Amino acid sequence: MNDSNRTEPSDNPDFDPNRPSAQQTRAQTAPENVAGRRTDLATEPGWERATLEKLAFAALNEQKATRRWKTFVRLSWLAFFVFLVWFAMHRSAATSNVSAPHTAVVEIKGEIADGADASAEFVNAALRAAFEDEGAQAVVLLINSPGGSPVQAGMMNDEIVRLKAKHKKPVYAVVGETCASAAYYVAASADRIFVDKASIVGSIGVLMDGFGFTGLMDKLGVERRLMTAGENKGFLDPFSPQTEQQRAYAQTMLNQIHQQFIAVVKAGRGKRLKETPEMFSGLFWTGQQAIELGLADQLGSLDYVAREIVKTEEIIDYTRRENVAERLAKKFGAAIGDGAIRTLKTVPAIR
């Protein structure tokens, strides 16, 4: 290789060992150029507008995402409530599709009251389904209730009497632990009543309970300010004194309902009753005593009635119960207002 054209640094009179090379110079000036370009961009006209536009678009995109999420959540809740309504309308209940011979059962459990499982609405709907099923050989009322509303019990009693006459099917009542007051009002419509020897049966009476706070309010110096249009509009208000006329009026009303109860029991039990002075006093008896008094017919359970009386061991439950969807709907809707109204009510219940 020819090295004649290469100049050694020591042979070049202009060589300066302390002067940086071209590569070093480019490396040192590169950051300065970049910084210069950044400075030029920052000083370009309209950069503030471009930055604001970017920020505005970012905010709009975020708002759009938030709106989409809210819309999704609302649609999800709407779909959930639509499902609840659909599920409530298609609740599982016994229908007239059952055709094989069987013993139909309708349970009356807990307090008899409007809105409860043991309400006239639910019980009567179950009774109609049971009677209309051609396969049902008899209808059994499976009762375990301390009583409740005489109005609801009367509606059930009337419906049972009507359905018996229409479909010509026997009705039997099977008592569990308790069949008292309004529950016995319903049981009296049955052709025969079966009990356990330790069941509680009876309590044929009517009561109206409440409290009076007038004496305590006088001691505390609390004044009741109740304004009414009508001298008896505040009747039964627990914070107002009760007159003798109001007391007599309430007693007359209770006596009338009591006589209605007695008439239903006598019509249902007929000559089987061995009436005593205490029978319609509100007392209750064991199942064994109830049989002796004619308030019940014999000892027996649901299985016994189905096997020995109806002669059809297959049992199908027609009981109409409030399902989960209906309970959720009540919690999210009407139950809120219903609870407030119940809280504000001051008129005692009649049982």
Secondary structure as UniProt FT lines:
FT   TURN            4..5
FT   HELIX           9..11
FT   TURN            13..14
FT   TURN            17..18
FT   HELIX           22..43
FT   TURN            45..46
FT   HELIX           47..89
FT   TURN            96..97
FT   STRAND          102..109
FT   TURN            114..115
FT   HELIX           120..132
FT   TURN            134..135
FT   STRAND          136..145
FT   HELIX           150..167
FT   STRAND          171..180
FT   HELIX           182..187
FT   TURN            188..189
FT   STRAND          192..195
FT   TURN            197..198
FT   STRAND          200..202
FT   HELIX           214..220
FT   TURN            231..236
FT   TURN            238..239
FT   HELIX           244..269
FT   HELIX           270..272
FT   TURN            277..282
FT   STRAND          284..286
FT   HELIX           287..293
FT   STRAND          298..299
FT   HELIX           302..304
FT   HELIX           305..309
FT   STRAND          315..317
FT   HELIX           324..332
FT   HELIX           334..344
//
